[in-house]
């Protein structure tokens, strides 16, 4: 089955998306067992925010270099190296003995996992047609959501049965199983190669559109960061649930995130097929999703964990629809040769935002509770929409 055929292209991309699922399963295991770690290591919410920052800071700083590496080395070698390193970091997390060890392991994990989304952008541009690319990002969002869905039940079961360390060891091993699978599948279905990029994309960095995309991404993903890092803690602290009870609810929002990504990708694809220019279709979809994401304001009003899970789920649904279109805009505007680097700038903006706001989230939660943080994060997608519509962002 050739990569050029319709089914073949999507099968190859589907195998690649498994790396995204492993990426997010690795990183989300920490958020799942956070209540146990907080108790065992005597951590405050601010301490937990610093651990998230350790991941996010290296994630932000490494992303452009990983994007350049993938563009230069090629998709297969670049993603194999990244998966190998982040799998080692995941394994090491299970051997840590305190806050400092956790911070170091998460920093290495962040540095390596920064290559995942840029590599996905490279694969999407390599295998899919232009009108399909937001839908391709939506499929990649399914990989993200699969990792987020599996982490609460899998990590909780491993933590309760064999201890929290086993959760990191098992998830770390999965990456080493994926590498030979990908090399075999991609080797059997070759696609066109892009020309190698020069060492530094100064022209791209000087393009104002790139920085506006990055600003919009950093703002919109503030809400995404809140729910992917704090949902379990919110259900335990504000909902009064145990870790096991919270796991029954924490898997639901990521399912909605996957559905939201598919809805956002389908929407822009439908508009493009009706004749709308690609970048304009992506921006229109982002605007609709930004307005709908204000449903987040209902979360603090929840009267039960079920209602909280529902509102959080709808919040993630709409921010994911925004995200898949925003991450496709650099592919539309800048093309495939620099696809990994262009997407890596967005990845870096997300990591930088998360590094800055995570300790602020933790400190605000310790002092004022969750409501103030939720209300502030709810306004981030509309702010991102304004940044995206700022004069000069057009393709």
Secondary structure by P-SEA (a helix, b strand, c coil): cccccaaaaaaaaaaaaaaaaaaaaaaaccccaaaaaaaaacccaaaaaaaaaaaaaaaaaaaaaaaaaaaaccaaaaaaaaaaaaaaaaaaaaacccaaaaaaaaaaaaaaacaaaaaaaaaaaacccccaaaaaaaaaaaaaaaaaaaaaaaaaaaaaaccaaaaaaaaaaaaaaaaaaaaaaaaacccccccccccccccccccaaaaaaaaaaaaaaaaaaaaaccaaaaaaacccccaaaaaaccaaaaaaaaaaaaaaaaaaaaaaaacccaaaaaaaaaaaaaaaccccccccccccaaaaaaaaaaaaaaaaaaaaaaaacccccccccaaaaaaaaaaaaaaaaaaccaaaaaaaaaccccaaaaaaaaaaaaaaaaaaacccccc
